[in-house]
Amino acid sequence: MLTSKQRAQLRALANPIDTVLMVGKGGFSEQLYKTADEAITARELIKGKVLEACEYTSREAADTIAEQIGADVVQVIGSKFVLYRKNKKEPKIKLVK
């Protein structure tokens, strides 16, 4: 579970990164989860976007994907969301206490 200070730190780090995950009208698929899992393992912090054609809200998409890949939802703004999961082998982000 993330503290508000850790969330603020992760939001700041997520600001400049590119969106790597797109949830479209196809909704959720094994391929989407696989892509999210690989990206978050490599980066720890990923940004996703829910396209207009999608039937889910950004909050629903973020929660569903986070649950599937064992990540934390950092923030949801508009159609975008940010997910975080610590890489146990090679942590890249040092969170504040």
NUVOGU-68881 format. One line per field, with one value per residue: residue number from 1; residue in three letters; z, y, x of N, C-alpha, C, O in turn. Coordinates in Angstrom, 1 decimal, padded with zeros to 4 digits. Atoms other than C-alpha are relative to their C-alpha. Layout:
N
num	c(NUM  ...) $
residuo	c(ala  ...) $
n_c3	c(Z  ...) $
n_c2	c(Y  ...) $
n_c1	c(X  ...) $
ca_c3	c(Z  ...) $
ca_c2	c(Y  ...) $
ca_c1	c(X  ...) $
c_c3	c(Z  ...) $
c_c2	c(Y  ...) $
c_c1	c(X  ...) $
o_c3	c(Z  ...) $
o_c2	c(Y  ...) $
o_c1	c(X  ...) $
REM end
This chain:
97
num	c(1  2  3  4  5  6  7  8  9  10  11  12  13  14  15  16  17  18  19  20  21  22  23  24  25  26  27  28  29  30  31  32  33  34  35  36  37  38  39  40  41  42  43  44  45  46  47  48  49  50  51  52  53  54  55  56  57  58  59  60  61  62  63  64  65  66  67  68  69  70  71  72  73  74  75  76  77  78  79  80  81  82  83  84  85  86  87  88  89  90  91  92  93  94  95  96  97) $
residuo	c(met  leu  thr  ser  lys  gln  arg  ala  gln  leu  arg  ala  leu  ala  asn  pro  ile  asp  thr  val  leu  met  val  gly  lys  gly  gly  phe  ser  glu  gln  leu  tyr  lys  thr  ala  asp  glu  ala  ile  thr  ala  arg  glu  leu  ile  lys  gly  lys  val  leu  glu  ala  cys  glu  tyr  thr  ser  arg  glu  ala  ala  asp  thr  ile  ala  glu  gln  ile  gly  ala  asp  val  val  gln  val  ile  gly  ser  lys  phe  val  leu  tyr  arg  lys  asn  lys  lys  glu  pro  lys  ile  lys  leu  val  lys) $
n_c3	c(000.0  000.2  -000.8  000.8  000.4  001.1  001.1  000.5  000.6  001.2  001.0  000.6  000.9  001.1  000.9  001.4  000.7  001.1  -000.2  000.6  000.0  000.5  -000.1  001.0  000.0  -000.3  -001.4  -000.6  000.6  -000.5  000.7  -000.7  -001.3  000.2  000.3  -001.2  -001.0  000.5  -000.1  -001.4  -000.5  000.6  -000.3  -001.3  000.1  001.3  000.2  000.9  000.5  000.5  001.2  000.0  000.4  -001.1  -000.8  -001.5  -000.5  -000.2  -001.3  000.1  000.8  -000.9  -001.1  000.6  000.4  -001.2  -000.7  000.8  000.0  -001.3  -000.1  -000.7  000.8  -000.5  000.3  001.2  000.4  001.4  000.7  -000.3  -001.3  -000.2  -000.8  -000.5  -000.7  -000.2  000.6  -001.1  000.3  000.3  -000.1  000.7  -000.7  -001.4  -000.6  -001.3  -001.0) $
n_c2	c(-001.2  -001.2  -001.1  -001.2  -000.5  000.9  -000.3  -001.3  000.2  000.8  -000.8  -000.9  000.8  000.4  -001.2  000.0  001.3  000.2  001.0  001.3  000.9  -000.5  000.9  -000.5  000.6  001.4  000.2  000.7  001.3  000.5  -000.7  -001.3  000.2  000.4  -001.2  -000.8  000.6  -000.1  -001.4  -000.4  000.7  -000.7  -001.4  -000.2  -001.1  -000.1  -000.8  000.6  -000.9  000.6  -000.7  -000.4  001.1  001.0  000.0  -000.1  -001.3  000.1  000.5  001.4  000.6  000.0  001.0  001.4  000.3  000.1  001.2  001.2  000.0  -000.2  -001.4  -001.0  -001.1  -001.2  -001.1  000.1  -001.4  000.0  001.3  000.6  000.6  000.4  001.2  000.2  001.3  000.1  001.1  000.7  000.3  -001.3  -001.2  -001.1  -001.1  000.1  -000.7  -000.7  000.8) $
n_c1	c(000.8  -000.8  000.4  000.3  -001.3  -000.5  000.8  -000.4  -001.3  000.2  000.7  -001.0  -000.8  000.8  000.3  -000.6  000.0  001.0  001.0  -000.4  001.1  001.3  001.1  001.0  001.3  -000.1  000.0  -001.2  -000.4  -001.3  -001.1  -000.1  -000.6  -001.4  -000.7  -000.1  -000.9  -001.3  -000.4  -000.1  -001.1  -001.2  -000.1  000.6  001.0  000.5  001.2  001.0  001.0  001.2  000.4  001.4  000.8  000.1  001.2  -000.4  -000.6  -001.4  -000.1  000.3  -001.1  -001.2  000.2  000.0  -001.3  -000.9  000.4  -000.5  -001.5  -000.5  -000.6  000.8  000.4  -000.6  001.0  000.8  000.5  000.6  -000.1  -001.3  -000.2  -001.4  -000.2  -001.3  -000.3  -001.5  -000.7  -000.6  -001.4  -000.8  000.8  -000.5  000.5  -000.1  001.2  -000.2  000.6) $
ca_c3	c(000.0  -001.0  001.3  000.1  000.0  -002.1  -004.4  -004.8  -005.6  -008.2  -009.8  -010.3  -011.8  -014.1  -015.5  -018.3  -019.2  -022.4  -022.4  -023.0  -022.5  -024.5  -023.6  -026.6  -027.7  -027.3  -023.6  -021.6  -023.1  -022.2  -024.6  -022.8  -019.4  -020.8  -022.2  -019.0  -016.9  -019.2  -019.2  -015.5  -014.8  -017.0  -015.8  -012.4  -013.4  -016.4  -017.9  -019.6  -021.5  -022.1  -025.6  -026.3  -027.9  -024.7  -022.6  -019.3  -017.3  -016.7  -013.0  -013.9  -016.4  -013.9  -011.1  -013.3  -014.8  -011.5  -009.9  -012.7  -012.6  -008.9  -009.2  -007.3  -009.0  -008.5  -010.1  -012.6  -014.4  -017.3  -019.7  -018.3  -015.4  -013.8  -012.3  -010.1  -009.0  -007.4  -009.3  -006.6  -008.4  -009.7  -008.1  -010.1  -008.0  -004.4  -002.6  000.3  003.6) $
ca_c2	c(000.0  003.4  006.4  009.9  011.0  008.0  008.6  012.3  011.1  008.6  011.1  013.5  010.7  009.7  013.2  013.0  009.3  008.3  006.3  002.6  001.0  001.6  000.1  000.3  -001.1  -004.6  -004.1  -006.4  -009.3  -011.6  -009.7  -006.4  -007.9  -009.5  -006.1  -004.3  -006.9  -006.8  -003.0  -002.6  -005.2  -003.3  000.2  -000.1  002.9  002.9  005.2  003.9  005.5  004.5  005.3  006.9  003.7  001.7  000.8  001.1  004.2  005.0  004.1  000.7  000.0  001.0  -001.1  -004.2  -004.1  -003.4  -006.3  -008.7  -007.7  -007.1  -003.3  -000.2  002.5  005.7  008.1  008.4  011.7  012.0  009.1  008.4  006.3  005.5  002.1  001.2  -002.2  -002.6  -004.7  -007.2  -008.1  -004.7  -001.9  001.3  003.7  004.4  005.4  007.9  006.3) $
ca_c1	c(000.0  001.3  001.4  000.3  004.0  004.9  002.0  003.0  006.6  005.4  003.0  005.9  008.0  005.2  004.7  007.3  006.9  005.1  001.9  002.7  -000.7  -003.9  -007.2  -009.6  -012.9  -011.6  -011.5  -009.2  -007.3  -004.5  -002.3  -003.1  -002.2  001.0  002.0  001.3  003.1  006.2  006.3  005.8  008.5  011.0  010.0  008.2  006.0  003.7  001.1  -002.0  -004.8  -008.4  -009.5  -012.9  -014.2  -013.7  -016.7  -014.8  -013.9  -010.3  -010.8  -012.3  -009.5  -006.8  -008.2  -008.8  -005.3  -003.6  -005.5  -004.4  -000.7  -000.4  000.3  -000.9  -002.9  -001.0  -003.5  -006.3  -006.9  -009.3  -008.6  -005.1  -003.9  -000.6  000.4  003.3  004.8  008.2  010.6  011.8  015.1  016.3  014.4  014.8  012.7  013.5  010.3  010.3  009.4) $
c_c3	c(000.0  001.0  -000.9  -000.5  -001.1  -001.3  -000.7  -000.8  -001.4  -001.1  -000.7  -000.9  -001.3  -001.0  -001.4  -000.8  -001.1  000.4  -000.7  -000.2  -000.5  000.1  -000.9  000.1  000.3  001.5  000.5  -000.6  000.6  -000.5  000.8  001.4  -000.1  -000.3  001.2  001.0  -000.5  000.2  001.4  000.7  -000.4  000.6  001.5  000.0  -001.4  -000.1  -001.0  -000.4  -000.4  -001.2  000.1  -000.4  001.0  000.8  001.5  000.3  000.2  001.4  000.0  -000.7  000.9  001.1  -000.5  -000.4  001.2  000.8  -000.7  000.1  001.3  000.2  000.9  -001.0  000.7  -000.1  -001.2  -000.2  -001.4  -000.5  000.3  001.4  000.1  001.0  000.5  000.6  000.1  -000.6  001.2  -000.2  -000.2  000.2  -000.6  000.7  001.5  000.6  001.3  001.0  000.5) $
c_c2	c(001.3  001.1  001.2  000.6  -000.8  000.2  001.3  -000.2  -000.7  000.8  001.0  -000.7  -000.4  001.1  -000.1  -001.3  -000.1  -001.1  -001.3  -001.0  000.7  -001.0  000.6  -000.7  -001.5  -000.3  -000.7  -001.3  -000.5  000.7  001.3  -000.2  -000.4  001.3  000.8  -000.6  000.1  001.4  000.4  -000.7  000.7  001.4  000.3  001.0  000.1  000.9  -000.7  001.0  -000.8  000.8  000.2  -001.2  -001.1  000.2  000.2  001.4  -000.2  -000.7  -001.6  -000.8  -000.1  -001.1  -001.4  -000.4  -000.1  -001.3  -001.2  -000.1  000.2  001.4  000.9  001.1  001.3  001.2  -000.3  001.4  -000.1  -001.4  -000.7  -000.5  -000.4  -001.2  -000.1  -001.4  000.0  -001.2  -000.6  -000.2  001.2  001.2  001.3  001.3  -000.2  000.9  000.7  -000.8  000.6) $
c_c1	c(000.9  -000.5  -000.2  001.3  000.6  -000.8  000.4  001.4  -000.2  -000.8  001.0  000.9  -000.7  -000.3  000.6  000.0  -001.1  -001.0  000.4  -001.2  -001.3  -001.1  -001.1  -001.3  000.0  000.0  001.3  000.2  001.2  001.2  000.2  000.7  001.4  000.8  000.3  001.0  001.5  000.5  000.2  001.2  001.3  000.1  -000.4  -001.2  -000.5  -001.2  -000.8  -001.1  -001.2  -000.6  -001.5  -001.0  -000.2  -001.2  000.2  000.4  001.4  000.2  -000.2  001.2  001.2  -000.1  000.1  001.4  000.9  -000.3  000.6  001.5  000.6  000.7  -000.9  -000.4  000.5  -001.0  -000.8  -000.5  -000.5  000.0  001.3  000.1  001.5  000.0  001.4  000.1  001.5  000.6  000.9  001.5  000.8  -000.9  000.6  -000.4  000.1  -001.1  000.4  -000.7  -001.3) $
o_c3	c(000.8  001.2  -002.1  -001.6  -002.1  -002.4  -001.9  -001.8  -002.4  -002.3  -001.9  -002.0  -002.3  -002.2  -002.4  -002.0  -000.9  001.2  -001.9  -000.9  -000.1  -000.3  -000.8  001.1  000.6  001.9  000.1  -000.9  001.3  000.2  001.0  001.8  000.7  000.3  001.4  001.6  000.4  000.6  001.7  001.6  000.4  000.9  002.0  000.7  -002.3  000.9  -002.0  000.3  -001.1  -001.0  000.8  000.1  000.9  001.1  002.2  -000.6  000.3  001.6  000.6  -000.2  001.0  001.3  000.2  000.0  001.3  001.3  000.0  000.1  001.4  000.8  001.2  -001.9  001.9  000.8  -002.1  000.6  -002.3  000.1  -000.1  002.3  -000.9  002.0  -000.2  001.3  -000.8  -000.6  001.6  000.7  000.4  -000.8  -000.4  000.7  002.0  000.5  002.1  000.7  001.4) $
o_c2	c(001.3  001.3  001.2  001.1  -000.3  000.2  001.4  000.4  -000.3  000.7  001.2  -000.2  -000.6  000.8  000.0  -001.3  000.5  -002.0  -001.2  -002.0  001.7  -002.1  001.7  -001.2  -002.1  -001.5  -000.3  -002.1  000.2  001.0  001.8  000.6  000.0  001.4  001.3  000.1  000.4  001.7  001.1  -000.2  000.8  001.9  001.4  000.8  000.4  001.0  -001.2  002.1  -001.9  002.0  -000.4  -001.3  -002.0  001.3  000.4  002.1  -001.3  -001.5  -002.3  -001.8  -001.2  -001.8  -002.3  -001.5  -001.1  -001.9  -002.1  -001.2  000.3  001.5  000.5  001.4  001.5  001.9  -001.0  002.1  -000.5  -002.4  -001.8  000.0  -000.6  -001.2  000.2  -001.9  000.1  -002.3  000.0  -000.1  001.3  001.8  001.5  002.3  -001.2  002.1  000.1  -001.6  000.1) $
o_c1	c(001.9  -001.7  000.1  001.4  001.1  -000.2  000.5  001.6  000.4  -000.5  000.9  001.3  -000.1  -000.6  -000.1  000.3  -002.2  -000.7  000.6  -001.0  -001.6  -001.0  -001.6  -001.7  -001.0  -000.2  002.4  -000.7  001.9  002.2  001.4  001.6  002.3  001.9  001.4  001.8  002.4  001.7  001.2  001.8  002.2  001.2  -000.1  -002.1  000.3  -001.9  -000.3  -001.2  -001.1  -000.9  -002.3  -002.1  -001.1  -001.7  -000.7  000.9  001.9  001.2  000.6  001.6  001.9  000.9  000.7  001.9  001.7  000.7  001.2  002.0  001.8  001.7  -002.0  000.4  000.2  -001.3  -000.4  -001.1  000.2  -000.4  001.5  -000.6  002.1  -000.6  002.3  -000.8  002.3  000.0  001.8  002.4  001.9  -001.4  001.8  000.3  -000.4  -001.0  001.2  -001.6  -001.9) $
REM end
